Amino acid sequence: MKKILILDMSDRVAGDIEDKLCAKGLTAQRMCSLIQFGQSVAITATSPNMTILVNSMQPDIILNFHSQNTETVERTLQLAERCGVRIVNCNTARALCADRARLLPTLRSEGMTVPGFFYGHPSQLLASMKGECICKDPVGHLVIRTNCGAISSREELVYCETLVPCNGVVRSVYRVGKLTFTMEKSDTLGKGRVLPSERVESKGAEIAVVDSICKHADLDYCNVDFINGTVIDVNCFPNIFRHRDAVDAIVEHVASM
């Protein structure tokens, strides 16, 4: 019988998933505090294998829905993977999505359309880009629209992307196991109109790109942002619960692992 740990979600959603997994005859336990998770982990080394226990349970799968993992939690998840535990999303997928300087080059190498990008010392930026650009924290969440000349005098390494022509709308395609849905939202870095997020019909070309990204990066759930068919971001911690069927999609996906 599979044992599933649900890490750090709202009580309501975690409770729904826990109840539905248990109804399928699986063992599920939720933990909504990273501190509690860190304090309740025990790892034992017995040659030739290691074993990880969380609250005395040896999980087969950990559903990790928390985007702000501490170094301790991240190390624990890495150890859990070494112990044979299936992490959703896996460590390598999260690392790729978090590393902006590696994400777009990887997607381009897979034949996907992405913006132009630069990663390096600011003094070399103007040789690659002119005018306005999108400057992003290489491993964080800060994203600003600025002028290349304004950041060329910095000392630390920078990561920048060219602007993608936009009508003010970003299309965000969500993938949860076998469930796919698309939302349109405002381009918050642009100068267009402000839109409420709303579900729209998915496009086959965008779904094919999401299929390829999920396969390459080993993502179980994500959302991919598009502007006019160009991939501008991949998020492995999306708000997938915008869709009423997301909980059932997760339960079915986990039960099939």
C-alpha positions as CSV (number, residue, x, y, z in Angstrom):
1,M,0.0,0.0,0.0
2,K,1.4,3.4,-1.0
3,K,2.1,5.9,1.7
4,I,1.8,9.6,0.6
5,L,3.0,12.7,2.5
6,I,1.3,15.9,1.5
7,L,3.7,18.8,2.4
8,D,2.6,22.3,3.2
9,M,-0.7,23.1,1.7
10,S,-3.8,24.8,3.0
11,D,-5.7,22.6,5.4
12,R,-8.8,22.6,3.2
13,V,-7.1,21.4,0.0
14,A,-4.7,19.1,1.8
15,G,-7.7,17.6,3.7
16,D,-9.6,17.0,0.4
17,I,-6.6,15.3,-1.2
18,E,-5.9,13.3,2.0
19,D,-9.5,12.1,2.2
20,K,-9.7,11.1,-1.4
21,L,-6.4,9.2,-1.4
22,C,-7.5,7.3,1.7
23,A,-10.8,6.5,0.0
24,K,-8.8,4.8,-2.7
25,G,-7.1,2.6,0.0
26,L,-3.9,4.5,0.2
27,T,-2.2,5.9,3.3
28,A,-2.0,9.7,3.3
29,Q,-0.8,12.2,5.9
30,R,-0.7,15.9,5.5
31,M,1.8,18.3,7.1
32,C,1.1,22.0,6.7
33,S,4.2,23.4,8.5
34,L,7.8,23.3,7.1
35,I,9.1,23.6,10.7
36,Q,7.0,20.6,11.7
37,F,8.3,18.7,8.7
38,G,11.9,19.5,9.5
39,Q,11.5,18.4,13.1
40,S,9.7,15.2,12.4
41,V,12.2,13.7,9.9
42,A,14.5,10.8,10.8
43,I,16.9,9.3,8.4
44,T,18.6,6.0,9.2
45,A,21.5,4.4,7.3
46,T,21.4,0.6,7.1
47,S,23.8,-0.9,4.6
48,P,23.4,-0.7,1.7
49,N,20.3,1.5,1.9
50,M,19.1,4.6,3.7
51,T,15.5,5.0,5.1
52,I,13.6,8.2,5.7
53,L,10.8,8.3,8.3
54,V,8.4,11.3,8.7
55,N,6.3,11.0,11.9
56,S,7.2,7.4,11.9
57,M,5.8,6.9,8.4
58,Q,8.1,5.8,5.6
59,P,6.6,7.6,2.6
60,D,6.6,6.3,-1.0
61,I,5.6,9.7,-2.4
62,I,5.9,13.3,-1.1
63,L,3.6,15.9,-2.7
64,N,5.5,19.1,-2.2
65,F,3.4,22.2,-2.8
66,H,5.4,24.7,-1.0
67,S,7.5,27.2,-3.1
68,Q,9.5,28.7,-0.3
69,N,11.5,25.7,0.9
70,T,14.3,26.3,3.4
71,E,17.8,24.9,2.8
72,T,17.1,22.3,5.5
73,V,13.8,21.2,3.8
74,E,15.4,21.1,0.4
75,R,18.3,18.9,1.7
76,T,15.7,16.6,3.3
77,L,13.8,16.3,0.1
78,Q,17.1,15.5,-1.8
79,L,17.9,12.8,0.8
80,A,14.4,11.4,0.5
81,E,14.8,11.1,-3.2
82,R,18.1,9.2,-2.6
83,C,16.1,6.9,-0.3
84,G,13.8,6.1,-3.2
85,V,11.0,8.4,-2.3
86,R,9.2,9.9,-5.3
87,I,9.0,13.7,-4.9
88,V,6.3,15.6,-6.8
89,N,7.7,17.7,-8.4
90,C,11.1,16.1,-8.4
91,N,14.3,17.9,-7.2
92,T,15.8,18.3,-10.6
93,A,12.6,19.8,-12.0
94,R,12.4,22.3,-9.2
95,A,16.1,23.2,-9.6
96,L,15.7,23.8,-13.4
97,C,12.7,26.0,-13.0
98,A,14.3,28.0,-10.2
99,D,17.5,28.7,-12.2
100,R,16.5,31.3,-14.7
101,A,19.9,31.4,-16.3
102,R,19.5,27.7,-17.2
103,L,15.8,27.4,-17.9
104,L,15.5,29.4,-21.2
105,P,18.7,28.0,-22.7
106,T,17.5,24.5,-21.9
107,L,14.1,25.2,-23.5
108,R,15.7,26.7,-26.6
109,S,18.0,23.7,-26.9
110,E,14.8,21.6,-27.0
111,G,13.5,23.6,-30.0
112,M,11.1,25.9,-28.1
113,T,10.6,29.6,-28.9
114,V,11.9,31.8,-26.1
115,P,12.9,35.4,-25.7
116,G,16.5,36.5,-26.3
117,F,18.4,36.4,-23.0
118,F,21.7,37.4,-21.4
119,Y,23.4,36.2,-18.3
120,G,26.8,37.7,-17.3
121,H,28.5,40.8,-16.2
122,P,26.4,44.0,-16.7
123,S,29.3,45.7,-18.6
124,Q,28.8,43.2,-21.4
125,L,25.0,43.6,-21.5
126,L,24.8,46.4,-24.1
127,A,26.7,44.3,-26.6
128,S,23.7,41.9,-26.6
129,M,20.7,44.1,-25.8
130,K,19.5,47.6,-26.4
131,G,16.6,49.6,-25.0
132,E,14.1,48.1,-22.6
133,C,14.4,44.6,-21.2
134,I,13.1,42.3,-18.5
135,C,15.6,41.9,-15.6
136,K,15.1,38.9,-13.4
137,D,16.7,37.7,-10.3
138,P,18.7,34.6,-11.5
139,V,17.5,32.4,-8.7
140,G,14.7,34.4,-7.1
141,H,11.3,36.0,-7.8
142,L,12.2,39.6,-8.5
143,V,11.2,40.6,-12.1
144,I,11.4,44.2,-13.3
145,R,11.0,46.0,-16.6
146,T,13.9,48.5,-17.1
147,N,16.3,50.0,-19.5
148,C,19.5,48.1,-20.4
149,G,21.6,51.2,-19.8
150,A,20.2,51.5,-16.2
151,I,21.7,48.1,-15.2
152,S,24.9,48.1,-17.2
153,S,26.8,49.7,-14.4
154,R,26.0,47.1,-11.7
155,E,28.7,44.9,-10.3
156,E,26.9,41.6,-9.7
157,L,25.9,39.2,-12.5
158,V,22.6,39.9,-14.1
159,Y,20.0,37.9,-16.1
160,C,18.0,39.8,-18.7
161,E,15.5,38.9,-21.4
162,T,14.3,40.9,-24.5
163,L,10.8,42.2,-24.5
164,V,8.3,40.0,-26.4
165,P,5.8,42.0,-28.4
166,C,2.5,41.8,-26.5
167,N,-1.1,43.0,-26.6
168,G,-1.3,43.0,-22.8
169,V,-2.3,39.4,-22.4
170,V,-0.3,36.5,-21.0
171,R,-1.7,33.0,-21.6
172,S,-0.9,30.5,-18.8
173,V,-1.3,26.8,-19.5
174,Y,-1.7,24.6,-16.4
175,R,-0.8,20.9,-16.2
176,V,-2.0,18.7,-13.4
177,G,-1.4,15.1,-14.2
178,K,-3.8,14.5,-17.2
179,L,-5.7,17.7,-16.6
180,T,-4.8,20.7,-18.8
181,F,-6.5,24.1,-18.7
182,T,-5.6,27.7,-19.8
183,M,-6.0,31.1,-18.1
184,E,-5.5,34.5,-19.6
185,K,-4.2,37.2,-17.4
186,S,-2.7,40.7,-17.7
187,D,0.9,41.2,-18.7
188,T,1.8,43.0,-15.4
189,L,5.2,44.1,-16.9
190,G,3.5,45.6,-19.9
191,K,1.5,48.8,-20.4
192,G,-1.7,47.2,-21.6
193,R,-5.1,46.9,-20.0
194,V,-5.7,45.1,-16.7
195,L,-7.6,41.9,-17.1
196,P,-9.2,39.6,-14.5
197,S,-7.8,36.1,-14.8
198,E,-10.2,33.9,-16.7
199,R,-10.3,30.4,-18.2
200,V,-10.1,30.3,-22.0
201,E,-9.9,27.5,-24.6
202,S,-6.5,25.8,-24.8
203,K,-4.5,25.9,-28.0
204,G,-3.0,22.7,-29.4
205,A,0.4,24.3,-30.2
206,E,0.7,25.5,-26.6
207,I,-0.3,22.1,-25.2
208,A,2.3,20.4,-27.3
209,V,5.0,22.7,-25.8
210,V,3.8,22.0,-22.3
211,D,3.8,18.3,-23.1
212,S,7.5,18.6,-24.2
213,I,8.5,20.7,-21.1
214,C,6.8,18.3,-18.7
215,K,8.5,15.3,-20.4
216,H,12.0,16.9,-20.5
217,A,11.9,18.4,-17.0
218,D,10.0,15.5,-15.4
219,L,7.2,17.9,-14.1
220,D,4.0,16.4,-12.7
221,Y,2.3,19.8,-12.4
222,C,3.2,23.2,-13.6
223,N,2.1,26.3,-15.5
224,V,3.8,27.6,-18.6
225,D,3.4,31.3,-19.5
226,F,3.1,32.3,-23.2
227,I,3.1,35.6,-25.0
228,N,2.2,35.2,-28.6
229,G,3.4,31.6,-28.6
230,T,6.7,32.5,-26.9
231,V,7.5,30.7,-23.6
232,I,8.4,33.4,-21.1
233,D,8.3,31.4,-17.8
234,V,7.8,27.9,-16.3
235,N,6.5,27.7,-12.7
236,C,6.6,24.4,-10.9
237,F,4.6,25.7,-8.0
238,P,1.4,27.0,-9.7
239,N,-1.9,27.8,-8.2
240,I,-3.5,24.7,-9.8
241,F,-6.6,25.0,-7.6
242,R,-8.1,27.5,-9.9
243,H,-9.8,24.5,-11.5
244,R,-12.5,22.6,-9.7
245,D,-11.2,19.3,-11.0
246,A,-7.6,19.8,-9.9
247,V,-7.9,17.9,-6.6
248,D,-9.3,14.9,-8.4
249,A,-6.6,15.1,-11.1
250,I,-3.9,15.0,-8.4
251,V,-5.5,12.1,-6.6
252,E,-5.8,10.1,-9.9
253,H,-2.2,11.0,-10.9
254,V,-0.7,10.0,-7.5
255,A,-2.8,6.8,-7.4
256,S,-1.4,5.8,-10.8
257,M,2.2,6.2,-9.8
